[in-house]
């Protein structure tokens, strides 16, 4: 994924055929389980159950809208202009910020599905087709997140941490 043009509100990328296929990872949205979103973590608040229900309703509405936007973006024929090496694709700053939220949901959802492993070896999931799928999903979502963040900040991507 190469940034061809970066302006204050408009960004153009060149992506390969394979990267366009990998961008389909956003179709997994929403990937974080709805029950994961809690109004509070253990603290008692007035009307807690009712307020939690309101939160879940608001999230359900937002998730459905985002799911429709994901489908529209990926199915928009003019969005991806075919070129010899793949595609040119344009995004606005707002679209990139929204994509970052969607990609983060997908990445975090896979992390949760893996049991939210920390850096401790005993907490690492065993390898299976399912865990490999979640690990790959995390990596692909992270790849696009980094590329979009690079475009927004203009900071060079390096291998140095």
Secondary structure, DSSP 8 states (H G I E B T S, - for coil): -EEEEE-SSEEEEEE-HHHHHHGGGGGG-S-S-GGG--SSSS---TTHHHHHHHHHHHHHHHHHHHHHHHHHHHH-GGGEEEETTEEEEEEEHHHHHHHHHHHHHHHHHHHHHTT---S-GGGS----HHHHHHHHHHHHHHHHHHHHHHHHH-----S--
